[in-house]
Amino acid sequence: MLTKGIDVRASRTHNVGLFATETVPAGTAVWAPCTKCSRWSKEEVAALPEARFTALDTYGHLLRDGSLLLPCLGAYLMNHSCEANVLDLGLDFGIAVRDIAPGEEVTCDYATFVEDAGWSMRCLCRGPGCRGTVTTDQGGDPAVTGRWKDRVEQALRQLPEVDQPLHDILAPLSEPYGRALRGLSTLDQVSSGASVCAPSFVR
C-alpha cells in the first residue's frame, strides 16, 4: 500500500518512479506490505519459470518465510537511493525520514530487502553518499545500518505528531506502527523483529 500525495512520473534513475505531489512530512508512514499485496508462497515461488521470477523479483521482494510479495497501489515502483528519504529498518513499513517536497522523487534503500540473498545492482542515484553498487549484504553492514537507525529513530519521534493517511490500514496490521503511535521511538522499543521482509501480519 502507498500513502496519498504520490504519483508515477519519469525518473532519471530508472524509467519511472514515485514522486510527491504534495509535501510528505517526516514521520509519515509512506508504504507498507499489506494483505492486499499480491503474494506467492514459497512453493509457488519455487515453481515459477526463471524469467517470471526475475520479473517479479525486480519489483517485489522475498519475505522471511520464502514467499514473494509485490507491493500494491504502485508502491512497487519506488526506486532506490543511497540517500533514501524513506527507510524501514526495524519496521514493517517505510517511514519518511525527512520532509519530502512536492516534485521530489520518493525513494527507499534496496539494501533493506535482506532476504534476497546475493542480490546486487549498480546504483545510479548519483547522491553524495552513493555506494556505487547496492547489495543486500549491505543490510547487515553496521556502517550502513547505523546511519539508517539514527534517521529512522528521529522520524519515529515525529510519527505521532503528523497526519497518517495509512492509519486505518496500518493500525490493525503493524505492531511497530502501534508502538510508535503510543510514543515509543527507539527501534529496541518498537521493532520486536518486524521488517518489510517479515511484516507483522505474516509472522
Secondary structure, 3 states (H helix, E strand, C coil): CECCCEEEEECCCCCEEEEECCCECCCCEEECCCCCCEEECHHHHHHCCHHHHHHHHHHCEECCCCCEEECCCCHHHCEECCCCCEECCCCCCEEECCCECCCCEEEECHHHCCCCCCCEEECCCCCCCCCCEEEHHHHHCHHHHHHHHHHHHHHHHHHHHCCCCCHHHHHHHCHHHHHHHCCCCCHHHHCCCCECCECHHHC
